[in-house]
Amino acid sequence: MAQDVFSVEQVAAKLGLHVRTVRNYVRDGRLKAVRIGKQYRITATDLAAFTGLPIAERAPAAELSAVVELGGVDRAAADRISTMVLASVNGPRDAGERPLRVETIHDGERSTMKIIVLGDLAAGADLLRWVASITENPA
């Protein structure tokens, strides 16, 4: 299980303290930290022990990571598909829905296009269904 790790600057911002004050706490041994290179890192557990505040448990999260390859796509079709995909991603979202990150790549020599989608599972699934519908039923 991954654990949250914070920089001295992030801890200072969370606690409303000056960065030097947090560094002094670390150097004095009052706040446990690990030195990585020239910077300190403080785990959420150590921060909670220092402040006496409980750690809020994070709900498990899942994220979509997908690559779609479309064959037989010329430059004009790639531009059209790319514009439609990016417009749908940048359009209005439901409340609480995380944004998708999308990249499109066209390989003119092979006449292929790749669409890379990262983000929310439900929104990503909707986008992939939409891509399937426009590629299976070209206008």
C-alpha positions as CSV (number, residue, x, y, z in Angstrom):
1,M,0.0,0.0,0.0
2,A,1.4,3.4,-1.0
3,Q,1.8,5.9,1.8
4,D,1.6,9.7,1.5
5,V,4.9,11.4,1.8
6,F,5.3,15.2,2.1
7,S,8.1,17.7,1.6
8,V,9.0,20.2,4.3
9,E,7.3,22.9,2.3
10,Q,4.0,20.9,2.1
11,V,4.1,20.1,5.9
12,A,4.7,23.8,6.6
13,A,1.7,24.8,4.5
14,K,-0.5,22.1,6.1
15,L,0.5,23.3,9.6
16,G,0.6,27.0,8.9
17,L,4.3,27.2,9.9
18,H,7.4,28.6,8.4
19,V,9.5,26.2,6.4
20,R,12.5,26.9,8.7
21,T,10.4,25.9,11.7
22,V,9.5,22.6,10.2
23,R,13.2,22.0,9.3
24,N,14.2,22.8,12.9
25,Y,11.6,20.3,14.2
26,V,13.2,17.6,11.9
27,R,16.8,18.5,12.9
28,D,15.9,18.5,16.6
29,G,14.3,15.1,16.2
30,R,10.8,16.2,17.2
31,L,9.4,15.4,13.7
32,K,10.5,12.2,12.2
33,A,11.7,12.5,8.5
34,V,13.8,10.7,6.0
35,R,16.5,12.6,4.1
36,I,16.5,11.9,0.4
37,G,19.4,13.7,-1.3
38,K,19.3,17.2,0.0
39,Q,15.6,17.2,1.0
40,Y,13.6,15.8,3.8
41,R,10.4,13.7,3.3
42,I,7.8,13.2,6.1
43,T,5.3,10.4,6.0
44,A,1.6,11.0,6.8
45,T,2.0,8.6,9.7
46,D,4.9,10.6,11.2
47,L,3.1,13.8,10.6
48,A,0.0,12.5,12.4
49,A,2.1,11.3,15.3
50,F,3.7,14.7,15.5
51,T,0.4,16.7,15.4
52,G,-1.7,14.1,17.4
53,L,-4.3,14.3,14.7
54,P,-5.7,11.1,13.1
55,I,-4.9,10.3,9.5
56,A,-7.9,10.3,7.2
57,E,-8.1,7.0,5.3
58,R,-8.2,7.4,1.6
59,A,-10.7,5.3,-0.3
60,P,-9.2,2.9,-2.8
61,A,-9.0,4.6,-6.2
62,A,-8.9,3.1,-9.7
63,E,-7.8,4.9,-12.8
64,L,-8.1,4.1,-16.5
65,S,-5.0,3.7,-18.7
66,A,-5.8,2.8,-22.3
67,V,-4.2,3.0,-25.7
68,V,-6.5,2.7,-28.8
69,E,-4.9,2.1,-32.2
70,L,-6.9,2.9,-35.3
71,G,-5.8,1.6,-38.6
72,G,-6.4,3.1,-42.1
73,V,-6.5,6.7,-40.9
74,D,-5.2,9.5,-43.1
75,R,-4.2,12.9,-41.9
76,A,-7.6,14.5,-42.5
77,A,-9.4,11.7,-40.6
78,A,-6.9,11.8,-37.8
79,D,-7.4,15.6,-37.4
80,R,-11.1,15.2,-37.4
81,I,-11.1,12.4,-34.8
82,S,-8.6,14.2,-32.7
83,T,-10.7,17.4,-32.7
84,M,-13.8,15.5,-31.7
85,V,-12.1,13.5,-29.0
86,L,-10.4,16.5,-27.4
87,A,-13.6,18.6,-27.7
88,S,-15.6,15.9,-25.9
89,V,-12.9,15.6,-23.1
90,N,-12.7,19.4,-22.6
91,G,-16.5,19.8,-22.6
92,P,-18.7,20.1,-19.5
93,R,-18.4,17.3,-16.9
94,D,-20.7,16.0,-14.2
95,A,-20.1,17.2,-10.7
96,G,-17.3,15.3,-9.0
97,E,-16.1,13.7,-12.3
98,R,-12.3,13.9,-12.6
99,P,-10.9,15.1,-15.9
100,L,-9.5,12.8,-18.5
101,R,-6.0,13.2,-20.0
102,V,-5.9,12.4,-23.6
103,E,-3.1,12.4,-26.2
104,T,-3.5,11.6,-29.9
105,I,-0.7,10.6,-32.3
106,H,-0.9,10.1,-36.0
107,D,1.6,8.0,-38.0
108,G,1.3,9.0,-41.6
109,E,3.6,6.3,-42.9
110,R,1.6,3.5,-41.3
111,S,-1.8,5.2,-41.7
112,T,-2.5,4.6,-38.0
113,M,-3.6,6.8,-35.1
114,K,-3.3,6.2,-31.4
115,I,-5.4,7.7,-28.7
116,I,-4.0,7.5,-25.2
117,V,-6.6,7.9,-22.4
118,L,-5.8,8.3,-18.7
119,G,-8.2,9.1,-15.9
120,D,-11.6,8.4,-14.4
121,L,-12.9,4.9,-15.2
122,A,-16.5,5.8,-16.1
123,A,-15.6,8.9,-18.2
124,G,-12.9,6.9,-19.9
125,A,-15.2,4.0,-20.7
126,D,-17.7,6.5,-22.1
127,L,-15.0,8.1,-24.3
128,L,-13.9,4.7,-25.6
129,R,-17.4,3.7,-26.4
130,W,-17.8,6.9,-28.3
131,V,-14.5,6.4,-30.2
132,A,-15.7,2.9,-31.1
133,S,-19.0,4.3,-32.4
134,I,-17.4,6.9,-34.7
135,T,-14.8,4.6,-36.1
136,E,-17.2,1.7,-36.7
137,N,-19.8,4.1,-38.4
138,P,-17.7,6.6,-40.3
139,A,-19.7,9.5,-41.8
